Amino acid sequence: MARVTVIAAGLVMLVAARDNQHLAEDYLAKFGYLKTSSSGKTAALRSIDSAVKEFQAFAGLRQSGELDEETVKMMEMPRCGVKDVLEEEEDSLSRHGSRSGRGKRYALQGSRWKVKDLTYRVSKYPVRSGLSRREVDSTMEKAFKIWEDETDLKFTKKTSGKVHIEIRFERRSHGDDDPFDGEGGTLAHAFFPVFGGDAHFDDEEGRAY
């Protein structure tokens, strides 16, 4: 009986480890730590350890390269959908003039608006999350006020017409090639001004906001 219990416990641990491996592969590929091929498959397994270590460095965790409990817990936390690491668009040249291959950089670069007075509009309110229009409008106003207090930007809400920032609550695939994943995981994503400056929130997140 004891032997059966040990075997069962071992199987449970094996399944958990496999699930964590799949979670890590998907997470690291989605947020820029692992390259994906044109078929969508992640890089070879031997590169996952270094990708895990890079993620741990970014998240301020101990850089063991192992999928320990703390690392898995961090990967399971709700977060923004913007990648942490971006591949350079072009090959870089080494000091000797030879190609050094595609490099990586943390996602600190973007674009900016050419004006200081910006407008925004909530064009699609939540349906499934239980938030009322009043709650959404109030929260957005408070969020933009934080930016106004710390920068020279001014944000004005509009109810119709063209705006600098369009805000929408969406579910799953919603037309921008970056589908939401349901409750948990990615809470929202936004685009640099050069790509429109819009912000999308996952409508399946309940009261996570």
Secondary structure, DSSP 8 states (H G I E B T S, - for coil): -HHHHHHHHHHHHHHHHHHHHHHHHHHHHHTTSS-B-TTS-B--GGGHHHHHHHHHHHHT----SS--HHHHHHHTS-EESS-SEEE-SS--B-TTSSB----EEES------S-SEEEEEEEE--SSS---HHHHHHHHHHHHHHHHHHSS-EEEE-SSS--SEEEEEE-S--SSS----SSSSEEEEE--GGGT--EEEETT-TT--
